Amino acid sequence: MPRSTVLLCMGTRPEIIKMAPVYHALRGGPLTPVVLHTGQHDSIAWPLYQFFGMEPDRVLDLTRERPSLGHLNAQLLDALDGVLDAENAEAVLVHGDTSSALSAAMAAFYAGAPVGHVEAGLRSGNPTDPFPEEMNRTVIARLATWHFAPTHRAVRNLVREGVRPESISLVGNTVVDAVHHGLGVIGSGSWVLSGLPADTAEWTRSGRLALVTMHRRENWGRPIEEVAAAIAEAVLATPDLRVLWPVHPNPAVGAAVQAGLDRAGLSASARARIRLVEPLDYPAMLWALRRSWLVLTDSGGIQEEAAALDRPVLVLRQTTERPELIEAGGGVLVGASGDAVRSWLRDLTTRPDAYAALRCETNPYGDGTAGEQIAATLADEVAHRATTGMPRIPAPSAPHVGPLPPAPVVLSVLAA
C-alpha cells in the first residue's frame, strides 16, 4: 500500500523553527511527513534543519536573478508544481505569511491538494503593513482547508472573514513547542553553542541580564540611537545590569547603536557591562532568552519565545499585530522612544513590584502541544476520508467573495 504523506513546505528561518514541532509530531503516525525546503533562505536554514533533526527530502534550486517578489513567486510556483505532482500528498502544510507559504498554498490549490495553514489568522488590519506578509496570510486563508490558529484573537479574525468555524482549530503557537524542544537539545549537551563569548555564562551570572534586539526598518536611525542611549543610561545607574545586544548586520543599525552608546558617556566599567555581538543563531538565542531578566525587542518571534519562557518584554514598536502578550500582562508596548524605555527601565530596575507585575499568569500562545494537535487533526481527516470517501471539511473552507471585514484591534504604544 502506498504511504500517505503530508508535504511540509518551508524555506525561511521562522518557518523551519515553527514547523519542526509538526514534523516531529507526525513522525511515527499514520501520515509520513515529507519536508520541502523552498530555498527562500539558504545558508541560515541548514544549521536549523540539523538542530531540529529534520533533513529536507526535497530542495528547490532557485535561481534568483533579481530581488522582486514577482520573480521569486514565479520561480517558487513553477518549481512547486513539479514537486506536488510527484508527491501526490494527502495534504500540504504551510506556515505563516512568507512568499514560500503563499506560493505553496497556491500551487497546492492548483493541484487539488488540501492546504493546512499553521499560524493562521494573524492580522494587522493594514494590507501594506507588514508588506507583503499581511496580504500573503490573508490570501492563504482563502486557499486553506484547515486553519490552525495560535490564539483566540486569530480565531476571531478568521471567523470575521467568513471562514467556516468547523475548519478552524485553536492549537496554540508551535513556537512554544519549538522552544521546549530546543532547550531539551541544548540541555542534553548534544549541541555546542556558538556565537557567544566564552565567558558569557559567568558574565550573566554576575547580574541581571537584559537581552536587546532591534531590526525593523522603521526603527533604523534615530529610534535605535534613542533606545541605545536610554539603555546605556540605565546601565550607568544600575551596577548589576548587564546588556547583551545581538546587532543586526545592516551597517545602519550598528552605527545607530554605537551612536546611542557614545551619547551616554559610559565609563569603562559601565561599557564592559554592555556586549554587542553578531546575530545569534537559534540555539544561542534560546540560551540567552532563558538566562535573561528582561527582553527588549521589536521582533514578533522573540516576543513569543520570551512568553514561552515567562520573560517580561518591552516591545520596541508603535503597534503590534501580536497583542496577546500585552493583554496577558507579560509585555508593554513602549515604542522606540528613548524617554519611554528610560522610564520603564528605571521602574523595573528599582521597583520589584513593577517587575513582578510584568508577568503572564498563563502563556497566551499555548501549552506546547500545538504540533501534536495539528498532527491529530490531519490523521483524523485522513481516517475519515478512508472510511467515507468524502472529506470532513470542504476545500477551501473560506468564501471567495464577501464583504471586507472590520479591521482587528491593533494595540498602540503605551506610556510608562
C-alpha positions as CSV (number, residue, x, y, z in Angstrom):
1,M,0.0,0.0,0.0
2,P,1.4,3.4,-0.9
3,R,2.3,5.6,2.0
4,S,0.1,8.6,3.0
5,T,2.2,11.7,3.1
6,V,1.9,15.3,4.2
7,L,4.1,17.8,2.4
8,L,5.6,20.3,4.8
9,C,6.7,23.4,2.8
10,M,9.2,25.8,4.4
11,G,12.0,28.0,3.4
12,T,12.7,30.7,5.9
13,R,14.2,30.7,9.4
14,P,10.8,31.2,11.2
15,E,9.1,28.6,9.2
16,I,11.7,26.0,9.9
17,I,11.6,26.7,13.7
18,K,7.8,26.7,13.8
19,M,7.2,23.7,11.5
20,A,9.7,21.4,13.3
21,P,7.2,20.5,16.1
22,V,4.6,19.5,13.5
23,Y,7.2,17.3,11.7
24,H,8.2,15.5,14.9
25,A,4.5,15.0,15.9
26,L,3.7,13.5,12.5
27,R,6.6,11.0,12.6
28,G,5.5,7.6,13.7
29,G,1.9,8.3,13.0
30,P,-0.3,7.3,10.1
31,L,1.0,10.1,7.9
32,T,4.6,10.4,6.8
33,P,6.0,14.0,6.8
34,V,7.9,15.0,3.6
35,V,10.0,18.1,4.1
36,L,10.3,20.5,1.2
37,H,12.9,23.3,1.5
38,T,12.0,26.1,-0.9
39,G,15.4,27.9,-0.7
40,Q,14.0,31.3,0.2
41,H,16.6,31.4,3.0
42,D,19.6,29.2,2.3
43,S,22.8,29.4,4.4
44,I,20.9,30.1,7.7
45,A,18.4,27.3,7.0
46,W,20.7,24.3,7.1
47,P,22.0,24.7,10.7
48,L,18.4,24.9,11.8
49,Y,17.4,21.7,10.0
50,Q,20.4,20.0,11.7
51,F,19.5,21.3,15.1
52,F,15.9,20.1,14.8
53,G,16.9,16.7,13.3
54,M,14.8,17.4,10.2
55,E,16.5,16.7,6.9
56,P,14.7,18.0,3.9
57,D,13.5,15.3,1.4
58,R,13.2,17.8,-1.4
59,V,15.1,21.0,-2.1
60,L,14.2,23.6,-4.6
61,D,17.0,25.2,-6.7
62,L,16.0,28.8,-7.0
63,T,18.0,31.0,-9.4
64,R,17.1,34.5,-8.3
65,E,18.2,36.9,-10.9
66,R,16.6,40.0,-9.3
67,P,15.1,40.7,-5.9
68,S,11.5,41.3,-6.9
69,L,8.7,39.4,-5.2
70,G,7.1,38.7,-8.6
71,H,10.2,36.9,-9.8
72,L,10.6,35.0,-6.5
73,N,7.0,33.8,-6.5
74,A,7.1,32.8,-10.2
75,Q,10.1,30.6,-9.5
76,L,8.5,29.1,-6.5
77,L,5.3,28.3,-8.2
78,D,7.0,26.7,-11.2
79,A,9.3,24.5,-9.0
80,L,6.5,23.6,-6.6
81,D,4.2,22.4,-9.4
82,G,6.6,19.5,-10.2
83,V,7.0,18.5,-6.6
84,L,3.3,18.4,-5.9
85,D,2.8,16.3,-9.0
86,A,5.5,13.8,-7.9
87,E,4.5,13.6,-4.3
88,N,0.7,13.3,-4.6
89,A,0.4,14.2,-0.9
90,E,-2.7,13.8,1.2
91,A,-2.2,17.4,2.4
92,V,0.2,20.3,2.1
93,L,1.1,22.3,5.2
94,V,2.4,25.9,5.0
95,H,3.3,28.3,7.8
96,G,2.6,31.9,8.4
97,D,2.9,34.6,5.7
98,T,6.1,34.2,3.6
99,S,6.4,34.1,-0.2
100,S,7.2,30.4,0.3
101,A,3.9,29.9,2.2
102,L,1.8,31.8,-0.4
103,S,3.3,30.1,-3.4
104,A,3.0,26.6,-1.8
105,A,-0.6,27.2,-0.9
106,M,-1.4,28.4,-4.5
107,A,0.4,25.5,-6.1
108,A,-1.4,23.0,-3.9
109,F,-4.7,24.6,-4.7
110,Y,-3.9,24.4,-8.4
111,A,-3.0,20.7,-7.9
112,G,-6.2,19.9,-6.0
113,A,-4.3,19.2,-2.7
114,P,-5.9,20.4,0.5
115,V,-3.9,23.0,2.4
116,G,-3.3,23.3,6.2
117,H,-2.3,26.8,7.4
118,V,-0.2,26.8,10.5
119,E,-0.3,30.1,12.5
120,A,-3.5,31.2,10.7
121,G,-5.5,34.3,11.5
122,L,-2.8,36.9,12.3
123,R,-4.0,40.3,11.0
124,S,-2.7,43.8,11.3
125,G,-5.7,45.3,9.6
126,N,-3.4,47.2,7.1
127,P,-2.9,45.4,3.8
128,T,0.5,47.0,3.3
129,D,1.9,46.7,6.9
130,P,3.7,44.4,7.2
131,F,4.3,44.1,3.4
132,P,3.8,41.7,1.8
133,E,3.1,39.5,4.8
134,E,-0.4,40.8,5.6
135,M,-1.8,40.2,2.2
136,N,0.1,36.8,1.9
137,R,-1.6,35.4,5.0
138,T,-5.0,36.9,4.0
139,V,-4.8,35.2,0.6
140,I,-3.7,31.9,2.1
141,A,-6.8,31.9,4.3
142,R,-8.8,31.8,1.0
143,L,-6.9,28.7,-0.2
144,A,-6.7,26.7,3.0
145,T,-8.9,23.8,4.2
146,W,-7.6,23.7,7.8
147,H,-6.8,26.8,9.7
148,F,-4.5,26.2,12.7
149,A,-4.9,29.3,14.8
150,P,-2.4,30.2,17.6
151,T,-4.8,32.4,19.7
152,H,-8.4,33.2,20.4
153,R,-7.9,36.6,18.6
154,A,-6.7,34.7,15.5
155,V,-9.8,32.6,15.6
156,R,-12.0,35.7,15.8
157,N,-10.2,37.2,12.8
158,L,-10.8,34.2,10.7
159,V,-14.5,33.9,11.6
160,R,-15.0,37.6,10.9
161,E,-13.6,37.0,7.4
162,G,-16.2,34.2,6.8
163,V,-14.0,31.1,7.3
164,R,-16.1,28.1,8.4
165,P,-15.7,27.7,12.2
166,E,-15.5,24.0,11.9
167,S,-12.3,24.3,9.8
168,I,-10.5,26.4,12.5
169,S,-8.6,24.7,15.2
170,L,-7.3,26.7,18.2
171,V,-4.0,24.8,18.8
172,G,-1.6,27.5,20.2
173,N,1.6,28.6,18.6
174,T,4.1,26.0,17.6
175,V,6.9,28.3,18.7
176,V,6.2,27.2,22.3
177,D,6.7,23.5,21.3
178,A,9.9,24.6,19.5
179,V,11.3,26.5,22.5
180,H,10.9,23.5,24.8
181,H,12.3,21.1,22.2
182,G,15.3,23.4,21.6
183,L,16.0,23.7,25.3
184,G,15.9,20.0,25.6
185,V,18.5,19.6,22.9
186,I,20.7,22.3,24.5
187,G,20.3,20.7,27.9
188,S,21.3,17.3,26.7
189,G,24.7,18.5,25.8
190,S,24.4,17.2,22.2
191,W,24.7,20.7,20.8
192,V,27.7,23.1,21.1
193,L,26.6,26.7,21.4
194,S,28.4,29.2,19.2
195,G,28.4,32.9,18.6
196,L,28.8,34.0,22.3
197,P,32.0,35.0,24.1
198,A,33.4,32.1,26.1
199,D,32.8,33.8,29.5
200,T,29.2,34.8,28.7
201,A,27.7,32.3,31.2
202,E,29.8,33.7,34.1
203,W,29.2,37.3,33.0
204,T,25.4,36.8,33.0
205,R,25.5,35.2,36.5
206,S,27.0,38.3,38.0
207,G,23.9,40.5,37.4
208,R,20.6,40.9,35.8
209,L,20.7,40.4,32.0
210,A,18.7,42.5,29.5
211,L,18.6,40.9,26.1
212,V,18.0,43.5,23.3
213,T,17.2,43.2,19.6
214,M,16.1,45.8,17.1
215,H,16.0,45.2,13.4
216,R,12.7,46.6,11.9
217,R,13.3,49.1,9.1
218,E,11.0,51.7,10.7
219,N,13.4,51.8,13.7
220,W,16.6,52.3,11.8
221,G,18.5,55.5,12.6
222,R,17.3,57.8,15.3
223,P,14.9,55.4,17.0
224,I,17.6,52.8,17.6
225,E,20.0,55.5,18.7
226,E,17.5,56.8,21.2
227,V,16.8,53.4,22.7
228,A,20.5,52.6,22.9
229,A,21.2,55.8,24.7
230,A,18.4,55.1,27.2
231,I,19.7,51.6,27.8
232,A,23.2,52.9,28.3
233,E,22.0,55.4,30.9
234,A,20.2,52.6,32.7
235,V,23.5,50.6,32.9
236,L,25.2,53.6,34.3
237,A,22.6,53.9,37.0
238,T,22.3,50.2,37.8
239,P,25.6,48.5,38.6
240,D,24.2,44.9,38.3
241,L,22.5,45.4,35.0
242,R,24.1,43.5,32.0
243,V,23.1,44.1,28.4
244,L,23.5,41.5,25.6
245,W,22.7,43.0,22.2
246,P,22.9,40.9,19.1
247,V,23.2,43.6,16.4
248,H,21.6,43.3,13.0
249,P,24.2,43.0,10.2
250,N,23.0,46.1,8.4
251,P,25.6,48.8,8.9
252,A,23.0,51.5,9.6
253,V,21.8,49.5,12.6
254,G,25.2,49.1,14.1
255,A,26.1,52.8,13.6
256,A,22.9,53.8,15.3
257,V,23.5,51.5,18.3
258,Q,27.1,52.8,18.7
259,A,26.0,56.4,18.4
260,G,23.4,55.9,21.2
261,L,26.0,54.3,23.5
262,D,28.5,57.1,22.7
263,R,26.0,59.8,23.7
264,A,25.7,58.3,27.2
265,G,29.3,59.0,28.2
266,L,29.8,55.5,29.6
267,S,32.7,54.8,31.9
268,A,35.0,51.8,31.1
269,S,33.3,49.7,33.7
270,A,29.8,50.5,32.5
271,R,30.7,49.9,28.9
272,A,32.0,46.5,29.9
273,R,28.5,45.6,31.0
274,I,27.2,46.1,27.5
275,R,28.1,43.5,25.0
276,L,27.4,44.0,21.3
277,V,27.6,40.7,19.4
278,E,26.9,39.3,16.0
279,P,23.4,38.0,15.3
280,L,22.9,34.8,17.3
281,D,21.8,31.5,15.8
282,Y,18.6,29.9,17.2
283,P,20.2,27.7,19.9
284,A,22.3,30.6,21.3
285,M,19.3,33.0,21.2
286,L,17.3,30.4,23.2
287,W,20.1,30.1,25.7
288,A,20.3,33.9,26.1
289,L,16.5,34.2,26.5
290,R,16.5,31.6,29.2
291,R,19.3,33.5,31.1
292,S,17.6,36.9,30.6
293,W,15.9,39.0,33.3
294,L,14.2,41.3,30.7
295,V,13.8,41.3,26.9
296,L,13.6,44.5,24.8
297,T,12.8,43.7,21.2
298,D,10.9,44.7,18.1
299,S,10.8,41.1,16.9
300,G,7.5,39.3,16.9
301,G,9.1,35.9,17.1
302,I,11.2,36.8,20.1
303,Q,8.1,38.2,21.9
304,E,6.5,34.7,21.5
305,E,9.7,32.9,22.6
306,A,10.0,35.2,25.6
307,A,6.4,34.4,26.6
308,A,7.2,30.7,26.4
309,L,10.0,31.2,28.9
310,D,8.0,33.7,31.1
311,R,10.4,36.5,30.5
312,P,8.9,40.1,30.6
313,V,9.2,42.1,27.4
314,L,9.4,45.7,26.4
315,V,8.1,45.8,22.8
316,L,10.0,48.4,20.8
317,R,7.3,49.1,18.3
318,Q,4.5,51.6,17.9
319,T,1.9,49.0,17.1
320,T,1.8,45.2,17.1
321,E,-0.4,42.5,15.4
322,R,0.6,40.2,18.3
323,P,-1.2,41.9,21.2
324,E,-1.9,38.8,23.2
325,L,1.3,39.1,25.2
326,I,0.5,42.7,26.1
327,E,-3.1,41.8,27.0
328,A,-1.9,38.9,29.2
329,G,0.4,41.3,31.2
330,G,3.7,39.9,30.1
331,G,4.8,42.8,27.9
332,V,4.4,46.5,27.4
333,L,4.3,48.3,24.1
334,V,6.7,51.2,24.7
335,G,7.6,52.1,21.1
336,A,11.1,53.1,20.0
337,S,11.1,56.1,22.4
338,G,14.2,56.8,24.5
339,D,12.1,58.5,27.1
340,A,9.7,55.6,27.4
341,V,12.4,53.0,27.6
342,R,14.3,55.1,30.1
343,S,11.2,55.4,32.3
344,W,10.4,51.7,32.1
345,L,13.9,50.6,32.9
346,R,14.1,52.9,35.9
347,D,10.9,51.4,37.3
348,L,11.8,47.8,36.6
349,T,15.3,48.0,38.0
350,T,14.3,49.8,41.2
351,R,10.8,48.5,41.9
352,P,10.4,44.8,42.5
353,D,6.6,45.2,42.4
354,A,6.7,46.8,38.9
355,Y,8.8,43.9,37.7
356,A,6.6,41.3,39.3
357,A,3.5,42.8,37.7
358,L,5.0,42.4,34.2
359,R,4.5,38.6,34.0
360,C,1.9,36.4,32.4
361,E,-0.2,34.1,34.6
362,T,-0.6,31.8,31.6
363,N,1.2,31.8,28.3
364,P,-1.2,33.3,25.7
365,Y,0.5,31.3,22.9
366,G,-0.5,27.9,24.3
367,D,0.8,24.9,26.3
368,G,3.4,23.5,23.9
369,T,1.2,20.8,22.3
370,A,0.3,22.6,19.0
371,G,2.3,20.2,16.9
372,E,0.6,17.2,18.4
373,Q,-2.9,18.8,17.9
374,I,-2.1,19.6,14.2
375,A,-0.9,16.0,13.6
376,A,-4.0,14.6,15.3
377,T,-6.4,16.7,13.2
378,L,-4.7,15.7,9.9
379,A,-4.7,12.0,10.9
380,D,-8.4,12.2,11.8
381,E,-9.2,13.8,8.4
382,V,-7.3,11.0,6.5
383,A,-9.1,8.3,8.5
384,H,-12.5,10.0,7.8
385,R,-11.7,10.0,4.1
386,A,-10.6,6.4,4.1
387,T,-13.9,5.4,5.8
388,T,-16.4,7.6,3.9
389,G,-14.6,8.5,0.7
390,M,-15.5,12.1,1.5
391,P,-13.6,15.0,3.1
392,R,-14.7,16.1,6.5
393,I,-14.2,19.8,5.6
394,P,-14.7,21.1,2.0
395,A,-11.6,22.7,0.4
396,P,-11.1,25.5,0.5
397,S,-13.0,26.4,3.7
398,A,-13.4,30.2,3.2
399,P,-15.7,32.1,0.8
400,H,-14.0,33.5,-2.3
401,V,-16.1,36.7,-2.1
402,G,-17.7,38.6,0.7
403,P,-17.7,42.0,2.4
404,L,-14.4,43.3,3.8
405,P,-14.1,42.6,7.5
406,P,-13.6,45.4,10.0
407,A,-10.0,45.8,11.0
408,P,-8.9,43.8,14.0
409,V,-7.8,45.6,17.1
410,V,-4.2,46.6,16.9
411,L,-2.6,47.9,20.1
412,S,-0.8,51.2,20.0
413,V,2.0,52.4,22.1
414,L,1.5,53.0,25.9
415,A,3.4,55.3,28.1
416,A,5.1,54.3,31.3
